[in-house]
């Protein structure tokens, strides 16, 4: 019984070591390195997207708390037509002094 247990343990350790060595050898090949670099690039892109999303969420929350208009449009800015009509309604002829 004891010898059979050690035989199975040794065979299992040998198989485990062989699999680990094969994986390490595959990782050091050109294709393996390309896969690792590709995975790192994908991870960096995902991290960048998560940071950008978090920044956008924080900005929209801050704008909401401060009562600002979303999408970065200042509240005091008016469209061209509204601005012209507002200027002409306050002073009909700005060049003339009464």
C-alpha positions as CSV (number, residue, x, y, z in Angstrom):
1,X,0.0,0.0,0.0
2,X,2.7,2.5,0.9
3,X,4.8,1.8,-2.2
4,X,1.7,2.3,-4.5
5,X,1.0,5.7,-2.8
6,X,4.5,6.9,-3.4
7,X,4.4,5.6,-7.0
8,X,1.2,7.5,-7.7
9,X,2.5,10.7,-6.0
10,X,5.8,10.5,-8.0
11,X,3.9,9.9,-11.3
12,X,1.6,12.8,-10.5
13,X,4.5,15.1,-9.7
14,X,6.3,14.1,-12.9
15,X,3.2,14.8,-15.0
16,X,2.7,18.1,-13.3
17,X,6.4,19.1,-13.9
18,X,6.2,18.1,-17.5
19,X,3.1,20.1,-18.1
20,X,4.6,23.2,-16.4
21,X,7.9,22.9,-18.4
22,X,5.9,22.6,-21.7
23,X,3.9,25.7,-20.8
24,X,7.0,27.6,-19.9
25,X,8.8,26.6,-23.2
26,X,5.7,27.6,-25.2
27,X,5.6,31.0,-23.4
28,X,9.2,31.8,-24.4
29,X,8.6,31.2,-28.1
30,X,7.9,34.0,-30.6
31,X,4.2,33.2,-30.7
32,X,4.0,32.9,-26.9
33,X,5.6,36.3,-26.4
34,X,3.3,37.8,-29.0
35,X,0.3,36.4,-27.2
36,X,1.6,37.8,-23.9
37,X,2.2,41.2,-25.4
38,X,-1.2,41.2,-27.1
39,X,-2.8,40.3,-23.8
40,X,-1.0,43.2,-22.0
41,X,-2.1,45.6,-24.7
42,X,-5.7,44.5,-24.4
43,X,-5.5,44.8,-20.6
44,X,-4.1,48.3,-20.9
45,X,-6.9,49.3,-23.3
46,X,-9.5,48.0,-20.9
47,X,-7.9,49.8,-18.0
48,X,-7.8,53.1,-20.1
49,X,-11.5,52.7,-21.0
50,X,-12.4,52.0,-17.4
51,X,-10.5,55.1,-16.2
52,X,-12.1,57.2,-18.9
53,X,-15.6,56.0,-18.0
54,X,-15.0,56.6,-14.3
55,X,-13.7,60.1,-15.1
56,X,-16.8,60.8,-17.2
57,X,-19.1,59.5,-14.5
58,X,-17.4,61.7,-11.9
59,X,-17.6,64.7,-14.1
60,X,-21.3,64.2,-14.8
61,X,-22.0,63.7,-11.1
62,X,-20.1,66.9,-10.3
63,X,-21.9,68.8,-13.0
64,X,-25.2,67.5,-11.6
65,X,-24.3,68.6,-8.1
66,X,-23.2,72.1,-9.2
67,X,-26.2,72.5,-11.5
68,X,-24.2,72.9,-14.7
69,X,-25.4,71.9,-18.1
70,X,-24.2,68.5,-19.3
71,X,-21.8,67.9,-22.2
72,X,-19.6,70.9,-21.3
73,X,-21.9,73.6,-22.7
74,X,-21.6,76.7,-20.5
75,X,-24.9,78.0,-19.2
76,X,-24.2,81.7,-20.2
77,X,-23.4,80.9,-23.8
78,X,-26.3,81.6,-26.2
79,X,-26.9,80.7,-29.8
80,X,-26.2,83.3,-32.4
81,X,-29.9,84.3,-33.0
82,X,-30.7,84.6,-29.3
83,X,-27.6,86.6,-28.6
84,X,-28.4,89.0,-31.4
85,X,-32.0,89.5,-30.4
86,X,-31.0,90.1,-26.8
87,X,-28.4,92.7,-27.8
88,X,-30.8,94.6,-30.1
89,X,-33.7,94.6,-27.6
90,X,-31.7,96.3,-24.9
91,X,-30.2,99.0,-27.2
92,X,-31.9,99.7,-30.5
93,X,-29.2,101.9,-31.9
94,X,-25.9,101.5,-29.9
95,X,-24.1,104.2,-31.9
96,X,-26.6,107.0,-31.0
97,X,-26.6,108.8,-27.7
98,X,-29.9,110.3,-26.6
